[in-house]
Amino acid sequence: MPDPDLRKDQLAGVLEMLVLRTLTLGPAHGYAIARHIERLSEDVLKVEQGSLYPALDRLLRRGWVRAKWKKTPTGREARYYTITAAGRKRLDERVEAHARVMLAVQRVMDNA
């Protein structure tokens, strides 16, 4: 039986990768990050607040993003996140690792 903690760690890693990739487009607040991921995935990937904000906190603690409070276009205060140089390096590593996993999955699917 698969280890549920391992699955949780894998999913957290994918979410972190998607958040970092989104932030390469420029600073964004949490809601905008979630909507961007949902929109580009054609709503296949739903980003819940209970997953997004802990992921953003982890990214902040690790120095992969910075945060600054600013006003949104609607006048509300929101925390805007920006990817750091260390975050870009981490993103490159995650993308490479993800590509290896996806290639391995494809090989099994093609040859099973």
HELIX and SHEET records of a PDB file:
HELIX    1   1 PRO A    4  LEU A   23  1                                  20    
HELIX    2   2 GLY A   30  LEU A   40  1                                  11    
HELIX    3   3 GLN A   49  ARG A   61  1                                  13    
HELIX    4   4 ALA A   85  ASN A  111  1                                  27    
SHEET    1   A 3 ALA A  28  HIS A  29  0                                        
SHEET    2   A 3 GLU A  77  ILE A  83 -1                                        
SHEET    3   A 3 VAL A  65  LYS A  71 -1                                        
END                                                                             
